[in-house]
Amino acid sequence: MKPMDRLIRVIERLRGPGGCPWDRKQTHRSLIRFLREETRELERALRRGRWREIQDELGDVLLQILLHAQIESEKGRFSIQDVARCQHLKLIRRHPHVFGKKRLKTARAVVRHWDEIKRLEVEMRRRDLRKKWKSVV
């Protein structure tokens, strides 16, 4: 089993029946302060450039991500695998100059194109939400 899979199982066990009472009690809101704290610690490690610190702090931020995904998984909404799938698709979609036929030669052109893609994604989400609400009503 790969380390990421083992870590995911640890999180599931911590929040599962017979797991850790503190972890089981956490909600998205209660974890916000820890996410902020761990992000600040990662930023400090990055600024110092010490790879062992960076590795440790990345792990702490990853823990926060996994906890939030596990909370949603318990509610039947999505899993960490769904998060990874969405991010994979987003990166492919936002990099047509790498994964498609579009050719962008400068970092500036990439940023301009990225912003346009994000704008189109927001509009697509709005349309999807309108369709969803119409089908519910």
Sequence and secondary structure as in RCSB ss.txt:
>XXXX:A:sequence
MKPMDRLIRVIERLRGPGGCPWDRKQTHRSLIRFLREETRELERALRRGRWREIQDELGDVLLQILLHAQIESEK
GRFSIQDVARCQHLKLIRRHPHVFGKKRLKTARAVVRHWDEIKRLEVEMRRRDLRKKWKSVV
>XXXX:A:secstr
  HHHHHHHHHHHHHSTTS HHHHH  HHHHHHHHHHHHHHHHHHHHHT HHHHHHHHHHHHHHHHHHHHHHHHT
TS  HHHHHHHHHHHHHHH HHHHSS    SHHHHHHHHHHHHHHHHHHHHHHHHHHHHHH 
